[in-house]
Every structure is written in structure tokens, then in C-alpha cells.
Amino acid sequence: MNYEVHDPPPELKDFIKCFWILEDEKKELKVRQRIIPDGCMEMIFHFGDLYQQYFEDGSSIIQPRSFIYGQISSFIEIAPTGTTGIIAARFLPDGLAPLLDIPVVSLENKAVGIEKIFGKEGKLLESLIINSTNNEERKKILQFFLLQRIVNPTTINKITKSCLETIFLAHGKIGISELAKKTAINKRKLERTFITAVGMSPKQLSKIIRLQNTMSMLNKKQYNSLTELAYENGYYDQAHFIKDFREFTGISPKSFFEENLQLAKLFIANN
């Protein structure tokens, strides 16, 4: 399995967190993989075989060849149908909204085809990426498309950007009242503006960022006990931490790190 992460060019750094490429000819990822919320939306292209997505009711679908996945409020389960070949843009929490003509909140928990969102331009983009002969070319095509969509960088909302910086600096350990106070913004206006730009509330994103930070410490074994880890990350106690962990992953911390969830662990390591 080969997983690469690439920084965006300077012109895209206010919108894109990274570009990533995943290839797996040996089918190491053949078991179901659990993807955990991280507060980022993604534009994904399968130049390899497609992935199957599973739902809690036992049903499943084949994901589109290319799509944007909006904010996810809980884990999703996917598995390859063959050889994996993926290139994707991972957006900053507020990075996708300026590129779209539709509300980002309408994409929540959905994989929406690129053509449905961008029309003929999206169809051409998919064709160019899928038919490219190497990943460097694919990355350049994707970057060019995104640069063309960002016609006015001032579309970045300063209120949201300020809130995001505060949330990340606090590792998610901050409530909406404290956030409003620190940023000197009316609480109702803050929440309304934030949801429009990010696709979820500041409270929900803070919970996700806090859990991601905690999972990173777990993954790196930077703790002496779960109780100590819980307190350090702003949970009331160990039970509170495990409750939040189950909400976003569907399983306990012990089960998560015992299972063969390679994709989730790769993404945690690079968040």
C-alpha cells in the first residue's frame, strides 16, 4: 500500500489542507475500512476500481467514480471492489464553500458526483484525471481546476476563519460561549455564519477536533491511562471520552486500535 500526502501550492493554502494519493495493488485494504469524521470535506477521484460503501441497515452502494463528500457526523464504512487508485483534495473546514454554488450543509453525510455539482466542467475534470498516465499529472489537473474556481479569494469568511483558528489552538476544548467571547462575535451570528461556511456547528466541529487530537495521542501512545488522557483532552472523565469515541467511531478505543483499520489510522496520523 502506498499513501502519499502533498502540500497545496501557496495559492490554495487557504482552501486546501492537502492532496493525497492512495494506491494498493496487493489489496491490503480488502476488509471494510472505517472512516472517522475530521471536520474536512473531500473531492475524491477513483482512477482504480470503485469502492463500496456500507450502511447501518445492512444496505450498500457503489460510490461514484468521482465525488465530493460533505461533512460526516459519524463514521462511514467502505471497502475496495478491486485495485485501489485514489487521488483526492482534502479541504480545510471552510475551504470548500467558496468553490461551490450550493450550500455545503446540503452535502452532509453524502457522496455527490462531481458532474452533479460542476456539470460539464466536472465531467471533463473526471475524464482528464481518470485517463492521465501518472499521479503528478493528475495532481496538476486537479490543482488547475481548483485555482480556476477560486476567482475571488476574499470569499473566505473572516469570522469563520477566526473561529477555526481558536478551535484548533484549543484542540477542540472550547464551548460556543467561550468561542463567542474570545472572537468578540455575537453567539447566534457566529453559529449561523459558521454553519454556512463549514457545514456543521462550531460545537460539533470542536467535538470532532478534540476527538481527533485524543485519537492521535492514543495512536502515538502518548498517555499513561485512559482516565489521564480523558482529563488532558477536556473530557469530564473516562466514561465521557468513551461515549464521544463511540459516537464518532461506533466502537470502543480498544476495539478501534485492535482492528485492521489501516485507512482510519493513516488519516489520523496525517491530521
Secondary structure as GFF3:
##gff-version 3
##sequence-region A 1 271
A	DSSP	beta_strand	2	6	.	.	.	ID=ss1
A	DSSP	three_ten_helix	10	12	.	.	.	ID=ss2
A	DSSP	beta_strand	16	24	.	.	.	ID=ss3
A	DSSP	beta_strand	33	35	.	.	.	ID=ss4
A	DSSP	beta_strand	42	46	.	.	.	ID=ss5
A	DSSP	beta_strand	51	54	.	.	.	ID=ss6
A	DSSP	beta_strand	60	62	.	.	.	ID=ss7
A	DSSP	beta_strand	66	69	.	.	.	ID=ss8
A	DSSP	beta_strand	76	80	.	.	.	ID=ss9
A	DSSP	beta_strand	84	91	.	.	.	ID=ss10
A	DSSP	three_ten_helix	97	99	.	.	.	ID=ss11
A	DSSP	three_ten_helix	104	107	.	.	.	ID=ss12
A	DSSP	beta_strand	111	113	.	.	.	ID=ss13
A	DSSP	alpha_helix	114	130	.	.	.	ID=ss14
A	DSSP	alpha_helix	135	149	.	.	.	ID=ss15
A	DSSP	three_ten_helix	153	155	.	.	.	ID=ss16
A	DSSP	alpha_helix	158	169	.	.	.	ID=ss17
A	DSSP	alpha_helix	176	183	.	.	.	ID=ss18
A	DSSP	alpha_helix	187	198	.	.	.	ID=ss19
A	DSSP	alpha_helix	202	219	.	.	.	ID=ss20
A	DSSP	alpha_helix	226	232	.	.	.	ID=ss21
A	DSSP	alpha_helix	238	249	.	.	.	ID=ss22
A	DSSP	alpha_helix	253	258	.	.	.	ID=ss23
A	DSSP	alpha_helix	262	269	.	.	.	ID=ss24
###
